[in-house]
Structures are given as structure tokens and as C-alpha cells.
Amino acid sequence: MKRLLALLLCFVLVLGLTGCKDKDAELMGNYKAEDSLVQVDVGALVEASFAPMLTEFYICDISHDMLDTDYVFDEEKPDRKGSVFVINRTTNELVFGYRMDELFFPASLTKLMTALVTMERCSFDEKVIISKEVGEFTRGSVSELKEGDVLTVKDLLMCLLVSSANNASIALAEHVAGSEEAFVELMNAEIKRLGGRNTTFKNASGLHDEKHKTTPYDVYIVYQECMKYKEFREIVGITEKSYEYTDAKGKKLSRKVYTTNCFKTRDEKEHVDYPSSITILGSKTGTTNAAGYCMILHIQNRAGTEYLIGVFRAENKDKLYGKLNELMTTYCLTD
């Protein structure tokens, strides 16, 4: 019976690989490491090169008793309640965690869920026409999007994830769901599907709302789910890049996106050094007065081990990058 189930599952996998959709990430992340039927039986039936896909995006399950309760987040201000984590993404193990289940304002880390909902429902080459509302939007960080501009979904995802543009989040929300309000319903449904523990989204950008909250653990599972898509992995690793678009008159033009990650920026005044043995694979920043300075950082050390590092509610830029460097140096340089 077990062998029959495995054969049927393998048949479904083959159909998925040969179907009409061309997203190579379509199947990735659908199976968990504890699923021995998939891991052993199907792994033996399909090509060896496919087998790693079955467990590559497994979520590390973290309980409260695994967290450090004595850690001091900010030695200058011991009462400041921030959060941190270091997760070995290669082994799916928690290396260090502090206040991972505490609510906080996510700011632009929200855009990870905006990206995920979009990637699940759109092709990356779909065309998006910028609306009047998006063209006139000026709150917080924005890209130079004008009414009538035509961009691809992938280009808007670059504006969203690299430059952290709030108007790009609205453009994608309108394209996917017709309105930001309808899109937010999809975001909240998706975080529940992923097993999010305590998240409520009120908008697609992360602009401050007293009821718009999440936890570091939920940020982790959203980022990990986004990693299914090779386009996402490419985008979050960008330092600066040009994209082409068409304006309302049909003229082809180009613009650039620039990273908000000061480890990667080429602006000498903003750049922050980090260990030379570390390769930065991706990141997403988030900053508002209420949220403080936040980042989730994806890195790899010389041994090839990957880590996800999260720092949330740092008081300022220096403390954010100082904390990230501290965690990299303490936990990630050697295996």
C-alpha cells in the first residue's frame, strides 16, 4: 500500500513538472522533512537531483522553551524590548532566539507577504498599468511610478523588495485583487495557511497602523516560503539594477532600484562593513518610528552553511547593523 501511494505521488509530481506552468518553483516547499513517505519512497523513485527539492524549504518549528530569556538586547537601554534570531537554514535548526514570539510593528517587512501573495497568483512577466492612485501616492519610501506607466510584475517586485517602495505595494495589490483592502484579506488568509502564530495585516506596505502587527517567527516563515521562488532569491540579492518600462505615451524608458541594505550599498557614506568570510544572499529591511530598525538577513559562510538572521526594534541604524554583525560573528563564521 505504501509503495502504491508513493507511485501515485510520483505520478502527480511528474505531471506538475510537465504541465503548462513554467514557474520552476511551483513544486518546491510542498513537502516537509518529517514526511518519510515522500522523503524515502518518492526520493528513490525520482532522479536524485530532484530529491533535495522535497525538503529544501522546511520550516524550523520553534517553541518558547527554546528561546533565551536572559539575553540583553540593548546594553545601553536594558529595558528596550527587541527581538533576534539566528536560524541555520542548511540544517533547519534554531541557533539562537530571543523574543521570537513577541508582537511588534513590522514596517516594510510586511512587503515580504505582499511579494508572496503576488508570486503565488501572478506570472513574473505580467504587465501592470500604474493607476492614478499609485501615481499620486507619496507616503514614506516610494519609487518614481507615474500614472499610465507599464511595468512587469517582476519589475514592481524589485521596487517593492529592493527599494522598499510603498507605492509598488499598492500597484501589486490592485493588480492581484482589485484593491488594497481585498489584497490584505489574501495576506491574512495566507499567514494563517502558513501557520503564522499571531499576525494581523492592515495594509500591503507596512505603513504604521496600531493593529498591524506580527512576530519575528512569522516573519521567518514568510521569508522562508518566499524562498521557493528563484526570482525572489534573485531580487533580494540585488544591490542596484536597471529595469525597462513604458510610459503613458508608449515611450520605452528605464529606471534603477537601489538596495536599502547598508551592508550592500555602494554609497560610501551609508555602507557598513561585515565579516569578509560572509556572503550576503538576500535581505529585507523595515523602518518606522514605531517599529524601530529591523532586518531579516540571509547569509552564507565559507563552509557553505546558510543562516537567516533577524533583528527587530533596534533603536537606530548603528545598533541594527552592530547587532547583525554581533550575531554573524558569534554564531555564523564557523560550523
PABA-967514 format. One line per field, with one value per residue (C-alpha): residue in one letter; x, z, y. Coordinates in steps of 0.05 Angstrom, whole numbers, m for minus. Example, Ala and Ser with C-alpha at 12.3 -4.5 7.8 and 13.67 -1.06 7.14 Angstrom:
BEGIN
r	(A, S)
X	(246, 273)
Z	(156, 143)
Y	(m90, m21)
This chain:
BEGIN
r	(M, K, R, L, L, A, L, L, L, C, F, V, L, V, L, G, L, T, G, C, K, D, K, D, A, E, L, M, G, N, Y, K, A, E, D, S, L, V, Q, V, D, V, G, A, L, V, E, A, S, F, A, P, M, L, T, E, F, Y, I, C, D, I, S, H, D, M, L, D, T, D, Y, V, F, D, E, E, K, P, D, R, K, G, S, V, F, V, I, N, R, T, T, N, E, L, V, F, G, Y, R, M, D, E, L, F, F, P, A, S, L, T, K, L, M, T, A, L, V, T, M, E, R, C, S, F, D, E, K, V, I, I, S, K, E, V, G, E, F, T, R, G, S, V, S, E, L, K, E, G, D, V, L, T, V, K, D, L, L, M, C, L, L, V, S, S, A, N, N, A, S, I, A, L, A, E, H, V, A, G, S, E, E, A, F, V, E, L, M, N, A, E, I, K, R, L, G, G, R, N, T, T, F, K, N, A, S, G, L, H, D, E, K, H, K, T, T, P, Y, D, V, Y, I, V, Y, Q, E, C, M, K, Y, K, E, F, R, E, I, V, G, I, T, E, K, S, Y, E, Y, T, D, A, K, G, K, K, L, S, R, K, V, Y, T, T, N, C, F, K, T, R, D, E, K, E, H, V, D, Y, P, S, S, I, T, I, L, G, S, K, T, G, T, T, N, A, A, G, Y, C, M, I, L, H, I, Q, N, R, A, G, T, E, Y, L, I, G, V, F, R, A, E, N, K, D, K, L, Y, G, K, L, N, E, L, M, T, T, Y, C, L, T, D)
X	(0, 57, 91, 26, 17, 89, 78, 15, 51, 109, 59, 29, 99, 115, 51, 68, 137, 110, 48, 34, 60, 132, 148, 204, 190, 118, 130, 185, 167, 105, 135, 164, 225, 184, 144, 182, 138, 159, 230, 246, 199, 190, 262, 282, 235, 254, 321, 370, 376, 302, 302, 333, 275, 229, 259, 297, 246, 226, 205, 243, 190, 207, 177, 181, 225, 279, 288, 339, 303, 365, 393, 402, 381, 408, 461, 455, 379, 366, 291, 285, 246, 276, 279, 332, 342, 395, 370, 415, 378, 422, 402, 335, 357, 349, 418, 395, 329, 303, 231, 213, 140, 131, 87, 119, 104, 137, 142, 167, 179, 105, 127, 151, 79, 59, 111, 90, 16, 35, 83, 31, m20, 18, 69, 131, 125, 53, 43, 17, m10, 2, m63, m76, m77, m10, 20, m2, 19, 75, 74, 141, 190, 165, 190, 181, 118, 72, 0, 0, 69, 71, 117, 123, 105, 179, 199, 148, 174, 244, 215, 180, 236, 300, 279, 222, 173, 105, 71, 95, 58, m7, 5, 14, m46, m91, m65, m76, m140, m170, m158, m110, m167, m182, m109, m100, m153, m109, m49, m84, m110, m41, m6, m58, m46, 29, 18, 31, 23, 0, m2, m53, m42, m78, m43, 5, 63, 75, 58, 41, m25, m35, m68, m17, 29, 68, 122, 194, 176, 121, 170, 216, 164, 142, 213, 226, 163, 184, 250, 213, 216, 283, 261, 252, 321, 350, 313, 331, 404, 405, 449, 427, 395, 360, 293, 256, 185, 137, 107, 35, 55, 85, 157, 208, 249, 290, 297, 342, 328, 378, 383, 363, 413, 473, 517, 508, 500, 553, 542, 606, 571, 518, 559, 571, 626, 613, 658, 696, 682, 607, 568, 502, 449, 389, 353, 293, 294, 238, 239, 187, 187, 142, 177, 248, 302, 290, 321, 319, 386, 403, 478, 526, 594, 656, 635, 572, 525, 466, 435, 375, 387, 333, 339, 276, 263, 335, 337, 376, 416, 482, 451, 416, 479, 520, 473, 473, 549, 550, 505, 544, 610, 584, 544, 557, 631, 647, 604)
Z	(0, 18, m48, m86, m51, m69, m142, m145, m113, m161, m219, m192, m187, m259, m283, m246, m277, m347, m341, m376, m320, m329, m257, m237, m164, m168, m130, m83, m9, m12, 29, 99, 124, 172, 115, 108, 53, 8, 33, 24, m25, m75, m68, m90, m150, m179, m202, m146, m168, m153, m84, m47, m71, m25, 40, 19, 46, 110, 167, 233, 287, 347, 416, 472, 515, 461, 469, 512, 566, 596, 534, 537, 471, 482, 536, 536, 546, 580, 582, 507, 482, 416, 385, 350, 319, 283, 244, 208, 143, 119, 178, 195, 267, 314, 335, 379, 392, 437, 440, 374, 393, 415, 375, 340, 284, 221, 179, 109, 128, 111, 38, 43, 49, m6, m51, m31, m46, m113, m133, m117, m163, m220, m273, m266, m337, m329, m347, m294, m312, m257, m233, m216, m142, m145, m187, m135, m74, m34, 37, 61, 13, m59, m129, m187, m213, m255, m278, m343, m335, m354, m314, m306, m241, m232, m240, m188, m142, m149, m130, m72, m44, m63, m57, m8, m47, m15, m80, m112, m58, m76, m151, m139, m92, m143, m198, m158, m121, m149, m86, m27, 20, m18, m23, 53, 62, 19, 62, 126, 97, 73, 140, 172, 119, 134, 208, 230, 304, 316, 255, 231, 167, 155, 92, 39, 52, 127, 139, 212, 239, 312, 293, 240, 278, 271, 306, 287, 279, 229, 190, 186, 158, 106, 83, 80, 39, m9, m20, m61, m119, m155, m177, m105, m87, m145, m127, m53, m71, m116, m98, m156, m222, m281, m307, m370, m372, m419, m401, m414, m484, m502, m497, m471, m413, m356, m281, m227, m160, m102, m41, 28, 60, 83, 82, 7, m14, m57, m24, 16, 68, 83, 75, 136, 138, 155, 161, 97, 103, 97, 32, 35, m6, 9, 59, 73, 117, 154, 190, 221, 284, 318, 291, 301, 255, 232, 183, 163, 132, 91, 91, 75, 108, 75, 92, 51, 111, 104, 160, 169, 220, 245, 286, 305, 341, 343, 366, 306, 245, 282, 333, 279, 240, 303, 327, 260, 260, 331, 313, 250, 287, 346, 311, 236, 219, 233, 234)
Y	(0, 48, 33, 46, 114, 132, 114, 156, 215, 208, 209, 274, 304, 286, 317, 380, 383, 374, 417, 483, 528, 550, 570, 522, 536, 512, 447, 469, 473, 429, 373, 371, 334, 292, 263, 197, 171, 228, 232, 158, 125, 181, 202, 133, 135, 203, 229, 243, 316, 327, 296, 357, 400, 360, 386, 449, 497, 461, 507, 503, 492, 536, 532, 584, 540, 541, 616, 653, 693, 726, 759, 835, 864, 934, 942, 1018, 1012, 945, 958, 963, 902, 880, 811, 770, 702, 661, 600, 552, 546, 488, 443, 478, 488, 547, 570, 628, 662, 717, 742, 709, 703, 775, 823, 882, 931, 901, 964, 945, 873, 870, 872, 800, 777, 826, 793, 723, 734, 765, 710, 657, 689, 722, 707, 749, 776, 800, 873, 922, 991, 1042, 1074, 1147, 1130, 1096, 1152, 1203, 1163, 1198, 1168, 1142, 1109, 1109, 1094, 1142, 1109, 1152, 1141, 1102, 1071, 998, 952, 877, 843, 826, 899, 920, 866, 897, 965, 932, 889, 925, 999, 983, 1026, 1034, 1054, 989, 950, 985, 974, 899, 896, 929, 883, 820, 834, 898, 939, 942, 923, 859, 843, 850, 796, 750, 767, 749, 684, 666, 677, 631, 578, 581, 570, 642, 649, 720, 765, 816, 856, 921, 944, 919, 966, 965, 1038, 1046, 1021, 1004, 938, 919, 871, 807, 766, 750, 677, 695, 739, 679, 632, 683, 695, 620, 610, 666, 629, 577, 625, 634, 703, 724, 697, 737, 801, 804, 797, 858, 918, 962, 945, 979, 958, 980, 1004, 1040, 1107, 1130, 1154, 1088, 1111, 1059, 1085, 1057, 1068, 1039, 1007, 1013, 968, 994, 945, 985, 922, 920, 993, 1025, 1092, 1101, 1146, 1093, 1029, 985, 933, 860, 798, 784, 709, 721, 725, 763, 726, 769, 814, 857, 919, 953, 1020, 1066, 1107, 1057, 995, 1018, 989, 918, 869, 796, 776, 714, 697, 641, 627, 599, 528, 538, 538, 586, 626, 671, 726, 772, 835, 874, 940, 966, 1038, 1064, 1044, 1036, 989, 949, 935, 928, 874, 838, 838, 813, 754, 737, 738, 698, 644, 642, 645, 572, 509)
